[in-house]
Amino acid sequence: MDIIDLHGLKHSDGKLKVLLFIEKNLDNLPIEIITGNSIEMQKIVKDVADSFELKISFPNHKNLGSLIITEKY
């Protein structure tokens, strides 16, 4: 699974980085996007994933700083 870590990125840079990462990996899902605890960065990831009609989930109930992106079934 491909992973991208958004720690240290400005929110304004995050959207483009997430968009390009998802586009690059559309045929290679699932992918993981590490957001840390930033609610704003998680919202950016969710908004971009929603635009591709992809499913978003947490890897487990203890790790809320990372999102797994998969196809909707």
C-alpha positions in Angstrom: 0.0 0.0 0.0 1.4 3.4 -1.0 1.6 5.9 1.9 1.9 9.7 2.0 2.7 11.7 5.1 1.3 15.2 5.3 3.1 16.2 8.5 4.7 19.6 8.2 2.7 20.7 5.2 0.6 23.9 5.2 -3.1 23.2 4.7 -3.0 25.3 1.5 -0.4 22.9 0.1 -2.1 19.7 1.4 -5.1 19.8 -1.0 -2.9 19.7 -4.2 -0.6 17.1 -2.7 -3.6 14.9 -1.7 -5.2 15.4 -5.1 -2.1 14.4 -7.0 -1.4 11.4 -4.7 -5.0 10.0 -5.2 -4.9 10.6 -9.0 -1.6 8.8 -9.2 -2.9 5.8 -7.2 -6.5 5.4 -8.5 -5.6 2.0 -10.0 -3.6 1.1 -6.9 -6.0 1.4 -4.0 -6.0 1.1 -1.1 -3.7 3.9 -0.1 -2.9 5.5 3.3 -2.7 9.2 4.0 -1.1 10.3 7.3 -2.7 13.5 8.5 -1.7 13.5 12.1 -4.3 14.9 14.5 -5.1 17.9 12.3 -8.9 18.0 11.8 -8.5 20.5 9.0 -6.0 18.2 7.1 -8.4 15.3 7.6 -11.3 17.4 6.2 -9.1 18.3 3.1 -8.4 14.6 2.5 -12.1 13.7 3.0 -13.2 16.4 0.6 -10.7 15.3 -2.1 -11.6 11.6 -1.7 -15.3 12.5 -1.9 -14.7 14.2 -5.2 -13.4 10.9 -6.5 -16.3 9.0 -4.8 -13.9 7.0 -2.7 -14.4 5.5 0.7 -12.5 6.8 3.7 -11.8 4.9 6.9 -9.4 4.9 9.9 -6.9 2.0 10.0 -8.2 1.1 13.5 -9.9 2.8 16.5 -6.5 3.7 18.1 -5.0 5.4 15.0 -7.0 8.5 14.2 -4.1 10.3 12.6 -4.2 8.3 9.4 -6.9 7.6 6.7 -7.2 4.7 4.4 -8.7 5.4 1.0 -10.5 2.6 -0.9 -13.0 2.2 -3.6 -16.7 2.4 -2.7 -18.4 -0.9 -3.1 
